[in-house]
Amino acid sequence: MKRLSKILILTLVVGMLLTGCGSSKETETPGDTSQVIATVNGEEIHEQTYNDWFMRTMALSMGLDLSKELDASTQSMVDSYRLGYLTSYTGQRILIQEAKDLGVTVSETDVEAYVKDLQTSYNVDDAGFVEVLKTLGFTPETIRDYIREQMMIQGLYTKKTEGITQGDLTAEEYYAQNPSEFETKEQRTVRHILVETEEEAKGIIQSLEGGADFAALVKEKSKDAGSVESGGVIGPFDTDGNFVQEFIDGTFALETVGEYTKVPVKTAYGYHIIVLDEVIPASTKTLEEVKSTIEDEILWDTRDAAFEAHYNELVESADIKYTDGFDPYAMTEADTQPEDGTDESGTGTPSSN
């Protein structure tokens, strides 16, 4: 499946399955006779259908297991998001409505292929896949509904943006404006030995000066379980690497391959002896190397921006009505008002809302 546009990801799909399986439904939850909590261009949104969508979205985005009862703390946190997410759901309904109006269709062959890819990604058989889906609040039928409708939205995106064949910038302009994006800093690979005391570290340095084998000392002395099996290897990494600053400073103070720290490097983990194994020089990718990638990204960004603008226009012109007690905008306004009824300036002037 093609890359899913940013607007679809950000606005429509909080939790993702693979690269674009979203969280919307083509039909109401079967037998849903719960109250209507909103209407979108005349389409009724029932509370149970929305709650089913919402909990699946939470499961996908937060890693919840819906096959088990949530603990009180998690349930309270989830409930705090419930009303606010209704705006995302109504936004999805608007796009689905337009997709249907414009005749967007989805091949069942494509749906089945997507389901199969999804199952493969979990590396489970049919029975195992049913269990995986259960943790996310899905059944084999509802996951197909979700995928089918997300593909409809993707089809709408394609229909609305296929006429855009060129980005807002040229690759040359983007390359010139974002030089750091194509630069790679110098990287280094090291081996290290970690011990608990400075005295022990100094003893290891003396052994190295006497010709001891570094690899043998790693196996014998190092307390870093994560690197012992590899001979103490760390890297490659640059000065922005995800390591404590003292370790980075000690590494980049070494000047030649084979050189090791003559003074133990102290960090919160203990004392390190570091030997420099490899230096990968800084480099800059040429425009020719990245031009095609830049052009693709610019084109996608331009299409995304156009579709986002179209989406915003649809929402702005849509007839959306919320049932009393379910208006997320009313909730937001209430949350911004002080409990004593004064305005935010603290002057005591009653709010006009």
Contacts in CASP RR format, 6 or more apart in sequence:
PFRMAT RR
TARGET T0000
AUTHOR 0000-0000-0000
METHOD contacts of the structure
MODEL  1
MKRLSKILILTLVVGMLLTGCGSSKETETPGDTSQVIATVNGEEIHEQTY
NDWFMRTMALSMGLDLSKELDASTQSMVDSYRLGYLTSYTGQRILIQEAK
DLGVTVSETDVEAYVKDLQTSYNVDDAGFVEVLKTLGFTPETIRDYIREQ
MMIQGLYTKKTEGITQGDLTAEEYYAQNPSEFETKEQRTVRHILVETEEE
AKGIIQSLEGGADFAALVKEKSKDAGSVESGGVIGPFDTDGNFVQEFIDG
TFALETVGEYTKVPVKTAYGYHIIVLDEVIPASTKTLEEVKSTIEDEILW
DTRDAAFEAHYNELVESADIKYTDGFDPYAMTEADTQPEDGTDESGTGTP
SSN
1 19 0 8 1.000
1 20 0 8 1.000
1 114 0 8 1.000
1 151 0 8 1.000
1 154 0 8 1.000
2 154 0 8 1.000
2 158 0 8 1.000
3 19 0 8 1.000
3 300 0 8 1.000
4 13 0 8 1.000
4 19 0 8 1.000
4 20 0 8 1.000
4 154 0 8 1.000
5 157 0 8 1.000
5 161 0 8 1.000
5 300 0 8 1.000
5 303 0 8 1.000
5 304 0 8 1.000
5 307 0 8 1.000
6 301 0 8 1.000
6 304 0 8 1.000
6 308 0 8 1.000
7 304 0 8 1.000
7 307 0 8 1.000
7 308 0 8 1.000
7 311 0 8 1.000
8 20 0 8 1.000
8 150 0 8 1.000
8 153 0 8 1.000
8 154 0 8 1.000
8 157 0 8 1.000
9 16 0 8 1.000
9 20 0 8 1.000
11 88 0 8 1.000
11 91 0 8 1.000
11 308 0 8 1.000
11 311 0 8 1.000
12 22 0 8 1.000
12 23 0 8 1.000
12 24 0 8 1.000
12 88 0 8 1.000
12 91 0 8 1.000
12 92 0 8 1.000
12 95 0 8 1.000
12 150 0 8 1.000
12 153 0 8 1.000
13 20 0 8 1.000
13 22 0 8 1.000
13 23 0 8 1.000
13 150 0 8 1.000
14 23 0 8 1.000
14 57 0 8 1.000
14 60 0 8 1.000
14 61 0 8 1.000
14 85 0 8 1.000
14 88 0 8 1.000
15 22 0 8 1.000
15 23 0 8 1.000
15 57 0 8 1.000
15 60 0 8 1.000
15 61 0 8 1.000
16 22 0 8 1.000
16 60 0 8 1.000
17 60 0 8 1.000
17 118 0 8 1.000
18 114 0 8 1.000
18 117 0 8 1.000
18 118 0 8 1.000
18 121 0 8 1.000
20 150 0 8 1.000
20 154 0 8 1.000
21 114 0 8 1.000
21 118 0 8 1.000
21 143 0 8 1.000
21 146 0 8 1.000
21 147 0 8 1.000
21 150 0 8 1.000
22 60 0 8 1.000
22 146 0 8 1.000
22 147 0 8 1.000
22 150 0 8 1.000
23 53 0 8 1.000
23 56 0 8 1.000
23 57 0 8 1.000
23 60 0 8 1.000
23 146 0 8 1.000
24 53 0 8 1.000
24 89 0 8 1.000
24 92 0 8 1.000
24 93 0 8 1.000
24 96 0 8 1.000
24 146 0 8 1.000
24 149 0 8 1.000
24 150 0 8 1.000
24 153 0 8 1.000
25 49 0 8 1.000
25 52 0 8 1.000
25 53 0 8 1.000
25 142 0 8 1.000
25 145 0 8 1.000
25 146 0 8 1.000
25 149 0 8 1.000
26 96 0 8 1.000
26 145 0 8 1.000
26 148 0 8 1.000
26 149 0 8 1.000
26 152 0 8 1.000
27 145 0 8 1.000
28 46 0 8 1.000
28 49 0 8 1.000
29 46 0 8 1.000
29 48 0 8 1.000
29 49 0 8 1.000
29 52 0 8 1.000
32 46 0 8 1.000
32 48 0 8 1.000
32 49 0 8 1.000
33 46 0 8 1.000
34 46 0 8 1.000
34 47 0 8 1.000
34 48 0 8 1.000
34 49 0 8 1.000
35 46 0 8 1.000
35 47 0 8 1.000
35 323 0 8 1.000
36 44 0 8 1.000
36 45 0 8 1.000
36 46 0 8 1.000
36 47 0 8 1.000
36 323 0 8 1.000
37 45 0 8 1.000
37 46 0 8 1.000
37 47 0 8 1.000
37 50 0 8 1.000
37 86 0 8 1.000
37 322 0 8 1.000
37 323 0 8 1.000
37 326 0 8 1.000
38 44 0 8 1.000
38 45 0 8 1.000
38 50 0 8 1.000
38 86 0 8 1.000
38 90 0 8 1.000
38 320 0 8 1.000
38 321 0 8 1.000
38 322 0 8 1.000
38 323 0 8 1.000
38 326 0 8 1.000
39 45 0 8 1.000
39 319 0 8 1.000
39 320 0 8 1.000
39 321 0 8 1.000
40 90 0 8 1.000
40 91 0 8 1.000
40 93 0 8 1.000
40 94 0 8 1.000
40 97 0 8 1.000
40 318 0 8 1.000
40 319 0 8 1.000
40 320 0 8 1.000
41 93 0 8 1.000
41 94 0 8 1.000
41 97 0 8 1.000
41 318 0 8 1.000
41 319 0 8 1.000
41 320 0 8 1.000
42 319 0 8 1.000
43 93 0 8 1.000
43 97 0 8 1.000
45 86 0 8 1.000
45 89 0 8 1.000
45 90 0 8 1.000
45 93 0 8 1.000
50 86 0 8 1.000
50 89 0 8 1.000
51 82 0 8 1.000
52 137 0 8 1.000
53 89 0 8 1.000
54 81 0 8 1.000
54 82 0 8 1.000
54 85 0 8 1.000
54 89 0 8 1.000
55 64 0 8 1.000
55 66 0 8 1.000
55 78 0 8 1.000
55 137 0 8 1.000
56 66 0 8 1.000
56 136 0 8 1.000
56 137 0 8 1.000
56 138 0 8 1.000
56 146 0 8 1.000
57 85 0 8 1.000
57 88 0 8 1.000
58 64 0 8 1.000
58 78 0 8 1.000
58 81 0 8 1.000
59 65 0 8 1.000
59 66 0 8 1.000
59 135 0 8 1.000
59 136 0 8 1.000
59 137 0 8 1.000
60 136 0 8 1.000
62 78 0 8 1.000
64 70 0 8 1.000
64 74 0 8 1.000
64 78 0 8 1.000
65 135 0 8 1.000
66 134 0 8 1.000
66 135 0 8 1.000
66 136 0 8 1.000
66 137 0 8 1.000
67 131 0 8 1.000
67 134 0 8 1.000
67 135 0 8 1.000
67 137 0 8 1.000
70 78 0 8 1.000
83 326 0 8 1.000
83 328 0 8 1.000
83 331 0 8 1.000
84 328 0 8 1.000
84 331 0 8 1.000
84 332 0 8 1.000
85 328 0 8 1.000
86 322 0 8 1.000
86 326 0 8 1.000
86 328 0 8 1.000
87 328 0 8 1.000
87 329 0 8 1.000
90 318 0 8 1.000
90 320 0 8 1.000
91 311 0 8 1.000
91 315 0 8 1.000
91 318 0 8 1.000
92 149 0 8 1.000
92 153 0 8 1.000
94 311 0 8 1.000
94 314 0 8 1.000
94 315 0 8 1.000
94 318 0 8 1.000
95 153 0 8 1.000
95 156 0 8 1.000
95 311 0 8 1.000
95 314 0 8 1.000
96 149 0 8 1.000
96 152 0 8 1.000
96 153 0 8 1.000
98 156 0 8 1.000
98 314 0 8 1.000
99 152 0 8 1.000
99 153 0 8 1.000
99 155 0 8 1.000
99 156 0 8 1.000
100 152 0 8 1.000
102 156 0 8 1.000
102 159 0 8 1.000
104 152 0 8 1.000
104 155 0 8 1.000
104 156 0 8 1.000
104 159 0 8 1.000
105 152 0 8 1.000
106 148 0 8 1.000
106 151 0 8 1.000
106 152 0 8 1.000
106 155 0 8 1.000
108 148 0 8 1.000
110 151 0 8 1.000
111 144 0 8 1.000
111 147 0 8 1.000
111 148 0 8 1.000
111 151 0 8 1.000
114 147 0 8 1.000
114 151 0 8 1.000
115 140 0 8 1.000
115 143 0 8 1.000
115 144 0 8 1.000
115 147 0 8 1.000
118 143 0 8 1.000
118 147 0 8 1.000
119 126 0 8 1.000
119 129 0 8 1.000
122 128 0 8 1.000
122 129 0 8 1.000
122 132 0 8 1.000
124 131 0 8 1.000
124 132 0 8 1.000
129 140 0 8 1.000
130 139 0 8 1.000
130 140 0 8 1.000
133 139 0 8 1.000
133 140 0 8 1.000
133 143 0 8 1.000
138 146 0 8 1.000
157 303 0 8 1.000
157 307 0 8 1.000
160 306 0 8 1.000
160 307 0 8 1.000
160 310 0 8 1.000
161 303 0 8 1.000
161 306 0 8 1.000
161 307 0 8 1.000
164 299 0 8 1.000
164 302 0 8 1.000
164 303 0 8 1.000
164 306 0 8 1.000
165 299 0 8 1.000
166 299 0 8 1.000
166 302 0 8 1.000
167 295 0 8 1.000
167 298 0 8 1.000
167 299 0 8 1.000
167 301 0 8 1.000
167 302 0 8 1.000
168 298 0 8 1.000
168 301 0 8 1.000
168 302 0 8 1.000
168 305 0 8 1.000
169 177 0 8 1.000
169 298 0 8 1.000
171 287 0 8 1.000
171 290 0 8 1.000
171 291 0 8 1.000
171 294 0 8 1.000
171 295 0 8 1.000
171 298 0 8 1.000
172 287 0 8 1.000
174 294 0 8 1.000
174 298 0 8 1.000
175 182 0 8 1.000
175 287 0 8 1.000
175 290 0 8 1.000
175 291 0 8 1.000
175 294 0 8 1.000
179 284 0 8 1.000
182 284 0 8 1.000
182 285 0 8 1.000
182 290 0 8 1.000
183 282 0 8 1.000
183 283 0 8 1.000
183 284 0 8 1.000
183 285 0 8 1.000
184 238 0 8 1.000
184 282 0 8 1.000
184 283 0 8 1.000
184 284 0 8 1.000
184 285 0 8 1.000
185 238 0 8 1.000
185 239 0 8 1.000
185 240 0 8 1.000
185 282 0 8 1.000
186 238 0 8 1.000
186 239 0 8 1.000
186 279 0 8 1.000
186 280 0 8 1.000
186 281 0 8 1.000
186 282 0 8 1.000
187 235 0 8 1.000
187 236 0 8 1.000
187 237 0 8 1.000
187 238 0 8 1.000
187 279 0 8 1.000
187 280 0 8 1.000
188 235 0 8 1.000
188 236 0 8 1.000
188 237 0 8 1.000
188 238 0 8 1.000
188 251 0 8 1.000
188 252 0 8 1.000
188 254 0 8 1.000
188 276 0 8 1.000
188 277 0 8 1.000
188 278 0 8 1.000
188 279 0 8 1.000
188 280 0 8 1.000
189 233 0 8 1.000
189 234 0 8 1.000
189 235 0 8 1.000
189 236 0 8 1.000
189 237 0 8 1.000
189 277 0 8 1.000
189 278 0 8 1.000
189 280 0 8 1.000
190 233 0 8 1.000
190 234 0 8 1.000
190 235 0 8 1.000
190 251 0 8 1.000
190 254 0 8 1.000
190 274 0 8 1.000
190 275 0 8 1.000
190 276 0 8 1.000
190 277 0 8 1.000
191 214 0 8 1.000
191 215 0 8 1.000
191 218 0 8 1.000
191 227 0 8 1.000
191 231 0 8 1.000
191 232 0 8 1.000
191 233 0 8 1.000
191 234 0 8 1.000
191 274 0 8 1.000
191 275 0 8 1.000
191 277 0 8 1.000
192 222 0 8 1.000
192 224 0 8 1.000
192 227 0 8 1.000
192 232 0 8 1.000
192 234 0 8 1.000
192 247 0 8 1.000
192 272 0 8 1.000
192 273 0 8 1.000
192 274 0 8 1.000
192 275 0 8 1.000
193 201 0 8 1.000
193 204 0 8 1.000
193 214 0 8 1.000
193 217 0 8 1.000
193 218 0 8 1.000
193 221 0 8 1.000
193 222 0 8 1.000
193 224 0 8 1.000
193 232 0 8 1.000
193 272 0 8 1.000
193 273 0 8 1.000
194 222 0 8 1.000
194 223 0 8 1.000
194 224 0 8 1.000
194 269 0 8 1.000
194 270 0 8 1.000
194 271 0 8 1.000
194 272 0 8 1.000
195 201 0 8 1.000
195 204 0 8 1.000
195 221 0 8 1.000
195 222 0 8 1.000
195 223 0 8 1.000
195 270 0 8 1.000
195 271 0 8 1.000
195 273 0 8 1.000
196 223 0 8 1.000
196 270 0 8 1.000
196 271 0 8 1.000
197 271 0 8 1.000
198 264 0 8 1.000
198 266 0 8 1.000
198 271 0 8 1.000
200 221 0 8 1.000
200 271 0 8 1.000
201 264 0 8 1.000
201 271 0 8 1.000
201 272 0 8 1.000
201 273 0 8 1.000
202 264 0 8 1.000
204 212 0 8 1.000
204 217 0 8 1.000
204 221 0 8 1.000
204 273 0 8 1.000
205 260 0 8 1.000
205 261 0 8 1.000
205 262 0 8 1.000
205 263 0 8 1.000
205 264 0 8 1.000
205 273 0 8 1.000
207 217 0 8 1.000
208 214 0 8 1.000
208 217 0 8 1.000
208 260 0 8 1.000
208 273 0 8 1.000
214 260 0 8 1.000
214 275 0 8 1.000
215 231 0 8 1.000
218 227 0 8 1.000
218 228 0 8 1.000
218 231 0 8 1.000
218 232 0 8 1.000
219 228 0 8 1.000
219 231 0 8 1.000
222 228 0 8 1.000
222 232 0 8 1.000
223 270 0 8 1.000
224 232 0 8 1.000
224 269 0 8 1.000
227 233 0 8 1.000
227 234 0 8 1.000
233 277 0 8 1.000
234 243 0 8 1.000
236 278 0 8 1.000
236 280 0 8 1.000
237 243 0 8 1.000
237 248 0 8 1.000
237 251 0 8 1.000
239 248 0 8 1.000
239 252 0 8 1.000
241 248 0 8 1.000
244 267 0 8 1.000
244 268 0 8 1.000
244 269 0 8 1.000
246 265 0 8 1.000
246 266 0 8 1.000
246 267 0 8 1.000
247 265 0 8 1.000
247 267 0 8 1.000
247 272 0 8 1.000
247 274 0 8 1.000
249 265 0 8 1.000
250 261 0 8 1.000
250 265 0 8 1.000
250 274 0 8 1.000
251 274 0 8 1.000
251 276 0 8 1.000
253 261 0 8 1.000
254 260 0 8 1.000
254 261 0 8 1.000
254 274 0 8 1.000
254 275 0 8 1.000
254 276 0 8 1.000
256 276 0 8 1.000
257 276 0 8 1.000
257 277 0 8 1.000
257 278 0 8 1.000
257 279 0 8 1.000
258 275 0 8 1.000
258 276 0 8 1.000
258 277 0 8 1.000
259 275 0 8 1.000
259 276 0 8 1.000
260 273 0 8 1.000
260 274 0 8 1.000
260 275 0 8 1.000
260 276 0 8 1.000
261 272 0 8 1.000
261 273 0 8 1.000
261 274 0 8 1.000
261 275 0 8 1.000
264 271 0 8 1.000
264 272 0 8 1.000
264 273 0 8 1.000
265 271 0 8 1.000
265 272 0 8 1.000
265 273 0 8 1.000
265 274 0 8 1.000
266 272 0 8 1.000
322 328 0 8 1.000
322 329 0 8 1.000
322 330 0 8 1.000
333 353 0 8 1.000
336 344 0 8 1.000
337 351 0 8 1.000
337 353 0 8 1.000
338 344 0 8 1.000
338 346 0 8 1.000
341 348 0 8 1.000
341 350 0 8 1.000
341 351 0 8 1.000
342 348 0 8 1.000
342 349 0 8 1.000
342 350 0 8 1.000
342 351 0 8 1.000
343 349 0 8 1.000
343 350 0 8 1.000
343 351 0 8 1.000
END
